[in-house]
Amino acid sequence: MRSRSTNQNRSFPPEEICRGNRAGKVATLTCYRRNPALLRKMSIEMLSSLRDDRVEIVSPDWSEQDIAGMRAALAEAELAADANEIPVGAVVVVAGETIATGHNRSITDNDPSAHAEIIALRGAALAQENYRLNAATLYVTLEPCVMCVGAIVQARVGRVVFGAYDDKAGALGSATDLSDSRALNHRFEINGGLLADESATLLKNFFRSRR
Ligand SMILES: [Zn+2]
């Protein structure tokens, strides 16, 4: 059995990551960011120390605008698949309007930096004639990699909404978490897991068809 002091040292996920609700012996956690599988494990461990019997992980209520943004990003991902590129798509939305789109083009362009996010951010900066995109929300079907989080920070993107979690390369909490790195001096809102199954299925089907 763990000692009390050990439990007290364990920090509860901050509000921005998940919000907890408790009804009797059931604690409900709404995940805004972390991989629910990881959060579930962490939460059960933490909450069991608080003597809860059951933990339920629920999805946040996404806005219609968020769902529309991710649908548009998924359509971009399908364009990538059609071109035999890894199907990841992205769109940039400012004040409810899509100002740029992008999908992976690394093979087509012989460009290692041609990830969906980078292409969408380039387009958005050109459209705004400003490389700073503080008012923008970036929707992307897969958790961004290290390079793309770097670009997101350079562009000062206000909010990132991603679809599937990427255990192998995701840099917003899965493989690593750059969002609170001291080296990256820009904080932004992060919401993960929107239409995650659809994004993951696109990727799975793509890799299966190439085997
Ligand atoms: Zn990337």
Boltz pocket constraint, residues with backbone or C-beta under 6 A from the ligand:
constraints:
  - pocket:
      binder: B
      contacts: [[A, 115], [A, 117], [A, 144], [A, 145], [A, 146], [A, 147], [A, 148], [A, 149]]
      max_distance: 6.0
